[in-house]
Amino acid sequence: MDRVPALEEPLKKLLGGPTAKVMAEQLGLHTVGDLLHHYPRRYEERGQLTRLAELPLDEDVTVVAQVADARVHTFNGGRGQRLEITITDGSGRLQLVFFGRGIHKPHKELLPGSRAMFAGKVSMFNRRLQLAHPTYAKLAADGDEDGDTAEVVDSWAGALIPIYPACKGLESWKIAKAVDAVLPSAREAVDPLPESLRAGRGFVPLPEALLKVHRPHTKDDVERARQRLKWDEAFVLQVALARRRHADAQLPAVARRPVPGGLLDAFDAKLPFTLTDGQRTVSKEIFDDLATEHPMHRLLQGEVGSGKTMVALRAMLAVVDSGGQAAMLAPTEVLAQQHHRSITEMMGELAEGGMLGGSALGTKVVLLTGSMGAAARRQALLDLVTGEAGIVIGTHALIEDKVRFHDLGLVVVDEQHRFGVEQRDALRGKGKQPPHLLVMTATPIPRTVAMTVFGDLETSVLDQLPAGRSPIASHVVPAQDKPHFLARAWERVREEVAKGHQGYVVCPRIGDDEDRKKAARKKSAEDDAEKRPPLAVLDIADQLAEGALQGLRVEVLHGRMQPDDKDDVMRRFAAGEVDVLVATTVIEVGVNVPNATAMVIMDADRFGVSQLHQLRGRVGRGSAPGLCLLVTEMPEASAARARLNAVAATLDGFELSRIDLEQRREGDVLGQAQSGVRSSLRMLAVIEDEEVIAAAREEAVAVVSGDPDLEGLPALRTALDALLDKDREQYLDKG
């Protein structure tokens, strides 16, 4: 029987069931190889203390510090006991608290002057930072550490103590002990880098890099190991993407060129404004791609409101000119209806091909969503199969088997990050030959992320806003510290309505029965009594209608409403018959009501940076200036508050997406939401390591163009298979 390669051995075999179970469930580590690639987050120098003043609130931390003093307090008339220990790094201080029976061991062991590693979650009590019930391992200056820890700490022969990303029930020092058990297997790690590349760039071999990253003797060891491990990640990923681009470039497609004097020219002639320089440049890039006999794969990204829809529509019209059809795929019904409405308005009689009063050059623009009535749906399907409709806008309903096209030439996907690759492929499969593909995303993406996440697409960027857009002022409203600020926020909304404008109030939750059931389940699972549930649309709308916004026309909009009701509310809001719309993030993308000038985002700390930027883009779309108020109860010192301050400080989406990614670095930049596959990026920081990614991309292109199937590089193939179990390779095609 074949022996299992050392790095594929299950951890259970080496570490025993209980530890392996926690590692699998909490950290996603299953094999020896997984644990070897679970790198230290940072290193503490033996004898140095962690800077306590810089600890982030609400995060799990591991610190090395010295005990300054320890006191037992009684409460509840002497029935309860609390041990308070103050630890210091020489400048800052941090309080540790232990309650009940948990006080005896630390009281005996943590004497003033002793040093230890402490692990726990940083919280705030009486305006002071503290760790409640932290776990700890003593460190003695003269090497007489206690039992278990002694072994581990002594095994760090160098002056550097590795601190691992840890979890409840598995502290950094326990992970270190587990790493010691598997470290001998590092010698069998297969090196994915081609020998010429490794030698050419002076990298240490992979087994040596793994040993040095876990048990370094010097800072130089750490640096060399990290450099090497980053390259592995960047290179293997870029090889996967280069192979995908290479395969796509071999596919045939029908060249689609606009016809002089055709539909596109007629549309351009009736535009009431001129295109921005950016729109012209990007349109040329797209038209050049459409004119080739291989499918276009292009990512069109730009600021909120930079006119991407106009660029996409002109590409669709060019394809209709050449006898093909174009489909636009939107993530929600609200957005599909919105696009259908704005595109038919922009096209006027050109969208009424074959109808009375329609233009002779025109085509039919149809909408297809899951909730349409049977008759309307039948007619739409008929228009597609006969070719009567040149343009279709729809949701996932476009992907269903029943939908047939006469000649699908272009697929435009709006808000890509909401679609999995399966949907994109299903739609592409409906063409006689692969159709051209244009992906639009309104969340600006830094260049290296585009190279990583959308690495199979060429990128076009729109960075100019059309003339006539107004600036948006943004402010953080600290509801907890300064309740009068919140009262003033509602006054500002009333003032905007008094000027004839409208406003949005956004909440994280709907607040219906379905929500309550979910919250109850979550609460029993976490038993997290301190955190109140996020604010809900239905509750806030009632409170505002009866309180701060009494007398104004307040309506709600959320994803679980009936589609006709949603459309009705949006239509009335667009027509100015509703003053304030209280909504969930269904309004995040594509909703375009130029008269709306004010937005209040409740519990703003519960949204991501890019999401807040998206939401804010719904105001200031007309000639009047926009106002966005970010309401939060998070304390001034928290990481969440820093995020909100960053959003308030800039309107530059590219800058914000960098901040967003730097903060989400521990997560998976490759979008956990889209795919259950675990992150492949452990060491590579997509933002900081821009040069590594760009260089790895060049090397990858060279390798793949010389040997597309990697026949001469079996170790690289193996690494590729491990990175991209088949699901993930498909998923990269998302991008």
Buried (B, 14 or more C-beta within 10 A) or exposed (E): EEEEBBBBBBBBEBBEEEBBBBBBEEBEBBBBBBBBBBBBEEBBEBEBBBEBEEBBBBEBBBBBBBBBEBEEEEEEEEEEBBBBBBBBBEEBBBBBBBEEEBBEEBBEBBEEEBBBBBBBBBBEEEEEBBBBBBBBBBBBEEEEBEEEBBEBBEEBEBBBBBBBBBBEBBBBBBBBBBBBBBBEBBEEBBBBBBEEBBEEEEBBEBBBBBBBBBBBEEEEBBEBBBBBBBBBBBBBBBBBBBBBBBEBEEEEBBEBEBBEEBBBBBBEEEEEEEBBEBBEBBBEBBBEBBBEEBBBBBBBBBBBBBBBBBBBBBBBBBBBBBBBBBBBBBBBBBBBBBBBBBBBEBBEBBBBBEEEEBBEBBBBBBBBBBEBEEEEBEBBBEBBEEBBBBBBBBBBBBBEEEBEBBBBBBBBBBBBBBBBBEBBBBBBEBBEBBBBBBBBBBBBBBEBBBBBBBBBBBBBBBBBBBEEBBEBBBBBBBBEEEEEBBEEBBEBBBEBBEEEBBBBBBBBBBBBEEBBEEBEEEEEEEEEEEEEBBBBBBBBBBEBBEEBBEEBBBBBBBEEBEBEEBBEBBEBBBEBEBBBBBBBBBBBBBBBBBBBBBBBBBBBBBBBBBBBBBBBBBBBBBEBEBBBBBBBBBBEBBEBBBBBEBBBEEBEBBBBBBBBBEBBBEEBBBBEEBBEBBBBBBBBBBBEBBEBBBBBBEBBBEBBEEEEEBEEBEBBBBBBEBBBEEEBBBBBBBB
